[in-house]
């Protein structure tokens, strides 16, 4: 069975990965977004949500039957065993759904957008890796403006992610997002042309 050419897209918090992903989508390229998939696997009616409710109790659900994420976070935050159980359930389900969506992609290549692509070894599911890069001070400033979190929280998230050096070491292509957002479309268009050619030559396509 043929599979599409997969370009992994990653970047640290505040790097502008979502803005880059949106630009690829505007070029009619399919996007498989790990954050969206993580929400899809626990939607009402899914086996994963039924198992979560069975394990943690019905209080973990909101009135409309959707997962109460805040209540779940509270349950697993201080309970290592509960967190381990949840990860053992969700990680394989998320991986399987991502794989399905990648195979179902119909564009010449597919963007696989994952914040922790390198950290979780998901670059093994890609043909090439794109890193959206900027200075760490810029990441911090942008993340503070966007999330409304405090400096300690953002720095903690940055520390839990791969270092800028490690991410760049895994990159096949780098999109520089140190400047204004207006500088991104030209870089994405240029990379789009490169990826179209790479996808054409790919044995799986």
Secondary structure, 3 states (H helix, E strand, C coil): CCCCEEEEEECCCCCCHHHHHHHHHHCCCEEEEHHHHHHHCCCCCCHHHHHHHHHHCHHHECCCCCECHHHHHHHHHCCHHHHHHHHHHHHHHHHHHHHHHHHHCCCCEEEEECCCCCCCCHHHHCCEEEEEECCHHHHHHHHHHHHCCCHHHHHHHHHHCCCHHHHHHHCCEEEECCCCHHHHHHHHHHHHHHHHHHHHHCCCC
